[in-house]
Amino acid sequence: MKPTYEDVVRASEMRGEEVRVTPLIYSATFSEMSGSRVHLKAEFRQKTGSFKIRGAHYKIQRLSAEERSRGVVAASAGNHAQGVAYASQRAGIPCTIVMPKSASPAKIAATRGYGSKVLLSGSDYEEASRKASEIAGQTGATIIHAFDDPDIIAGQGVIGLEVVEEMPDVEEIYVPIGGGGLAAGILLAVKGKNPNIKVIGVQTTAFPSMKESWAAGLVRKVWGGDTIADGIAVQVPGGVTFSIIQDMIDDIVLVDDTEIIKTMFLLMERTKFVVEPAGAAALAYVISKSPAPGRKVACIMGGGNVDMYLLGQIVDRGLAAMGRLLKISMILPDRPGVFKEIMDEIAAANANLVEMVHDRLSSSINAGSVSVTVSLETQGRASTESLIRALREKDIQFHILT
């Protein structure tokens, strides 16, 4: 069964204190970059760090007393797991979350921290989902699907109501799409309020499952590739979500990891917002493609649960993408004073030495020589290119690594 606009309104009325009304924040920085008037819907400030609590809470509130007594079960590698665990804890019902063995230890710990029983099973979401279905069959627990459920869709759709109520003159809304629950719910809400508002879905180039399904007119599976945006890396979109998106969405567009990384970096540096890759996808498209010059747009920032190890890589790769990080490997004569000449050029370029590795013992290095690898933070592309030219003029043998 498809949910309706009225279902979204009912979900809004039932959200209670468990679900926050997240802020819609104007960004002068991203408005200037994109040429649009950009507002950020800050779902990374939602409880559990993601919009997923919205659908999970509404679904659980709708369960009968008998269903509550049998508990719930869900499969997830991250945000949905935490949303279901938190909502179950608040409702006082038993909850089992099946997570892939590859799930982040931090997300496993967070899910357990909300009082849920966590079972690690399978190598990916599909295998974890099959295990969750098996548990439901054995125990009678209700499965809380991550996206393809009418109540989940309606709960996520409240975000659309909040955007339009706070900014009635919004012209375009950009929303990340994985399985489609968030986009489907927002479409129901927004088009129910004002069908003239455009809603554009954003997927990664690695997992364009909804875009390909939309183009073909039927649900299609994509095998996918590597992407940091695991929150929207879905091979097969939902049947219910697809039926809504197919009829109502204005467009589905793609963004790649490089653009997402740059956006995450800019969010941290310029606005001090920590947003996960899937949550940054919509804004990444807007600032990299400038699709709506002069128009008032809202970007849905789905969540902020970033793995700490990934965050360090994002900083380095973000600096590199903006031409502010230079990593080079040099072979120098092993004599006093040589490296000082290099450091003088680095200082002249106003570059900051971030890291240095000095190696004279590896078998690949000739006797009398030394390998030096340096990571430098520069003032920008012009500064980086100037430093590279200066090093070449000194006839230094080096390779650019980043």
N, C-alpha and C positions, 0 to 999 in steps of 0.2 A: 504493500500500500504506500502511495506517495503521501508525504505530509503536505500540509497546506499553509497558507499565510496565517490562518487562524491558529494552527498548531504552534507556530513561532510566537505569536502573541501570548498564547497560554504558557509556553515555556518561559517567556519573559516575566509573566506574573508569578511563576512558581520558583524563580531563581533563589529567593531568600538571601541570607547573609553568606551562604557558601560561595556565591558567584559575585565577583566584583563588576561594577561598571567601569571599564578601563578608560583612561583618558585618550582623547583625540588631539594630537599635538602638532601644531604648525611648525614646519622646519624651513627657516629662511635659507639655510645652507643647501638643502636638497631642492628647494624651489629654484634657486639660482642655477644649480647644476642642470636641472631638467627643463627649465623654462615653464614649468607648471607651478600651480600653487599647491604644494605638497603637504598633506596632513598624514600623520602616522597613528594608526590605531594600535595602541600599546598593549597587546595581549601578552607580551612577555612580562607584564606586571600583574597578570592574573594569578590567582592562587594556584599552586603547583607549577607556576612558570609557563603556562600554556593555556590556549583556548579549550583544550580537550576536557577540562573540568566541566564546561558548560553542558555538553551533550551527555556526559556520564551522570552528572547530577540530575538532569531532567529525566533520563531513562530510569534511574533508580527510584526517583520520587514517584514514578508511574507504576511501579511494581505493586502487585497485590500482596496482602499479608502472607498468603501461602507461598508466593514466589520469594518473598523476603526471607522466609524461614529456611528455604533451600539454598539461599545465597546466590552469588554471581561468580562468573568466571570470564576472564578475558585474555586474549593473546596480544602482546605488545612488546616492543623493544624499548619503549621510552615514555613519551608524554601521555599516551592513552592509558598506559599502566598506572601512572601516578594519579591521573584524573579519576580513574575507576576506584583505585585504592582509597583515595581521600574521600570521595563521595560515599563509598561503602562504610568507611569508618564513621563518618558523620551520621549515616543512617542507622548504624549499629547492626549491620548484617555481615555474615561471613563472605569473604572475598578471596579468590585464588587467581593469581596472575601467572600466566605461562609466558616466560621470556626466553628467547633464543640463548644458547650458551655463549654466543658472541656479544651479548648485550653489555653495555658499559657498566663496570662495577659501581660507578657513582649512581647510575639510574636504578640499578638493582637495590642498592642500599636505600635510596630515597623511597622506592616503592615499599620496601619492607618497613621503612620508618613510618608509613601511614597505616601500619597494622595489618597489611595484607600478607597472606601466605604466598611466597614466590617459588615457583617451580621452574627450573631451567631445563628446557627440552628442545632438541633440534638445533640445526645450524642457522636457520633463518626464520623469518616471520611465518612463512607458509607451513613449515613443520611445527612451529609452536602453535599455530592456529588449529592444526589437526589434533594436537594433543588437548587443546582446550575443548574442542568438540567432543573428544573421547571422555573427558572428565564430566562434561555436561550430561552426556548420555548415561554415565554411571551414577551420578549424584542427583540429577534433576535440577542442577543449578542453571540459572538463566545466563546465556551468553550475551555479553555486552560487546557488540561489534564495534570496531574502531571507526567505521564511517557509513556502512551500508545498512542503516536502521532508521526508520522514520523519526523516532524520538531523538536519536543522536543528531540527525540532520536539523530537526527543529530547534534543539538546544543550541547548536552552533549558530543557527540563523539569527539569534538574538543580537549578535554582533552587528548585523546589518541594520536592525532596528535602531541600535544605539548610534550608529554613524549618521543615519538619516535624521534622527531626532535632534542630534547635536548640530548637524550641518545640513539643513534642508536643501541648500543650493549646491550640494556636491554634484559634480557632473560625471565623474568616472570613478569606479572603485576597482582596484587591482587586488586580487586574492590568490594566494598559492593553492595549487591543486595537487593532491596525491591521489587518494581514493575518491575524493570529491565531496565528502561530507560537509566541509566548511563552505565550499563554493555553492553547493546546492542549497544549503540553509540560507546563505546570504542572498542568493538569487530570489528565493521565496519571499524573504523579508523586504528587500529593496524594490523588486518589481511590484510587490503588493502595495508598497507605499507610493512609488513613482516609477512607472514603466519606462520613462524617458532617461532615467539614470543608466549609464552604461556600466556593465559588470564584465571585467576582463580577467580570465584565468591565466595563471602563470605556472608553467611546468619547467623542469630542467630538460636540456637537450638529451640527457642520458635516459630519462624515463618519460617520454611524451605519450603515455598510454591514453590519457583522456583526450588529448588533441587528435591522436590518430583514430580513436573511436568516434569522436565527434565528426571528423572528416569522412569516415566510412559509413556512418549512420548505424553502427552496431558496436557492441563492446568488443574490443580487441586486446590481445595480450602483447606486451613488448618484453623482450628479454632484458633490455636495459644494459647500462654500462656502469662505469665507476662515477660516483658523485659524492660530494661531501654532504649534500642535502638529503640525508637518509629519511627525514620526516616526510618527504614527498616522493620517495623512490618506490613507487607502487607499480607492479607489473600489470595488474588487471584492475581497472576501476570498478566501482560498485554498480550493480544493476539499477538500483533505485536512484542512486546519485546521477548516473548517466542519463536516465530518463528525464530528470529535471534539467540537468545542464544542457542536454541536447535541444530542448525546447526553448530555453530561456537565455542562455549566455550570449553575449555579443561577440566575443572572440576568445581564443585561447592562443597564447604566445609562449615563446621559449626563451630561456636564459641559461647561460653556461656557468660552470663553476668559477671561472676567472672573474666574471662580473659579480657573482655572489660574494666571493672572497673580498673583492675591493669594497663592496658595499658594507660588509661586516666591519671591515677595518675603519671605514669612514664613520660608521655609526659609533664605534668606540671612541675614535679620536675627536670627532666634531660634536657629538651629542652625549657622549658618555653612556650610551645604551649598549648592553651586551645582548645581542640577538642571534639565535641559532641560524644555521644556513637556510633551512626551509622557511623560517620566519622572515628572512631578509630577501627572499626571491622576488616578491612583488616590487619592492623598492629598487632592487637591482635592475629590473627591467625598465622602470621609469627613468632612472638616472642614466642608464647606458644607452637607451634608445630614444629618449625624449619624445614619447608618442603623443603627448597631449599639450602642446604649447599654449600657454595662456589659460588653460582650463583648471578648474578646481578639482583636485583628485585626492582620494584617500587610499593609502596602502595598508593592507592588513598585515601586521607584524605578529605572526602566529605564536611564537614562543621564544624563550630565552635560555633553554637548558642546553648549554654548550659544554662539551667535554673539555676539561682543562688542558689536556695535551693538545687537542685540536686548536684551542685558542692561541697557544704559543705559535703554532704554524701559521695561523691566520695573520698575526701581526707581521711575521717575516714576509709572507707572501703578499700581504697588502702593501707593505713598503716597497717590495720589488715591483709590483704591478704599477705603482705610482712613480717608479723611477727613483726611489729614495733609498734603495738598498743595493749595494754592489758587493758581490763576492767574487774574488779573483784568487787564482793560484799562480804563484811566481816561482821561477827557478833563478836563484841569485848566487853569485860567487860567495863562498863562505869565508869572508874576511871582515874585519871590524869596519864599521862606518857605512856599509852598503845599505843596510835597512834604514839608517837615518835619512839617507837621500830620498828613500821612498816615503818615509813619514813626513818629510818636509813638503813633498807634493800633496800628500793627503791633507796636511794642515792648511796649505795654500788654497785648497778647494773647499775649506770649511767642512770637511767630512769628519765624522766621529768614528773612531775605531771601536767596533762592537765586540769582535772576537778575532783571535789570531792563533794559528796552529803552526808551529815551527818544527820541521822534520829534516834531519840530515842523515838518518840511519837506514831508511828504507832501501831495499835492493835496487829500486828503479831510479834512485838518485845517484848521479856520478860523484865520485870522490872529489872533494874540493868545492862542491855545490851544496846548496841548501834549498829545500822547498818551504815556502811560506804561503799560507792561505789566510787571507784576511777578509772579514766581513765589515763593511763600512756603511754607516747611515749618512746619506748625502742630503743636500738641500733640494734636490729634484733632478729631473732628467738633464737639464742644461749643465748643472754642476757635475753630474755623473759623466756625461760625454766629455766635458772639459778635462776631467781627471784622467779618463782613458787616453785622450790625446797626449796629455803630458807624459804619461808612462810610456807610450809608444815612441815619443820623441827621444826618450832616454835609452831606447833600444833594449828595453827590459822584456825578457821572455815571460809571457803570462797568458793564462786562459781565463775567460770570463765564465764563471760557474752560475751566477745569478745576475 
